[in-house]
Amino acid sequence: MSRVCELTGKKAMVGNNVSHAMNKTKRKFNANLIKKRFFIPETGEWITLKVATSALKTINKIGISAALEESRKKGIYTK
């Protein structure tokens, strides 16, 4: 499975390591992802999602059901 947040769509970015001598080498900035189980009260089931830690703040604020619905509208979450 790729390193992409299932709710926000955040994924790795590319950039450069820059040394003191201004030499540049490619590097990757990975998203801060965790695997987390959520309980959906409407359906009474548990789901496991790979989400960014910044998405957890959104889930705590608006709830998992609203976050899933918002992600579906954006076309990111398709389950």
N, C-alpha and C positions, 0 to 999 in steps of 0.2 A: 504494500500500500504506500502511496506517495505521501510526502510531507506537506499535506494541504489541510487546512482547517475545514471541517465539513459544514460549519455554519457561516463563516465569514469569507471563505475562499482564500484566506491568506496563505502565501507560499513563499519559498525561498527567493531572495533577491541576490543579484550578483554585484560585486564591487571590486575594489582593489585594496590590497594591503600596501601601505605606502611606508617605505623605510625612511630613515633620517636622511639618506642620500637621494630621496625621492624616486627610488626604484619602485616600480609598480608590478605586483603579481596578482592574478585573479584570486578571488575568494568568494565564499558563499555566506550570506546572512540567512540562516534558517529561522523559520517561525518557531516561537516558543509553544510547542504543542504538548498536550497531555491526553491520555486515554481516560475517559470518564464515563461512568454509568449514570443515567438520568431516569427518574421515574416519571412517566406521563400519567397524570391522574385521570384524564378524560378516558383513556383506553385501558388503564390499569396495568400497563406493561412497562418493562425496563428496556432502555435502548443504550447501546454503547457508542459513543461518538469520540472522534479524535478532534479536539477543539483547541484553539489558541487560548492562552490564559487570559488575554484581553476579552475574549468572548464569554468567559466565566462571569466577568463583572456585568456584562449585558444580561446574561441569563439570571443572575441574582436580582437584577433590577426589574426586568420585565417578565420573567418567568420562562420556562423551557418551551411551553406551548406557543407563546407569542414569538419567541426567537426562531423556532422551527418554521412557523408560518411566514415570518419575514424573510427567512432564507429561501423558502419555496417560491415566494413572489419574485425574488431576485434571480431564481434559477440555479442556485448553488446546491441546495439540499433537494434530492429527488426521490428519496425513499418514501 
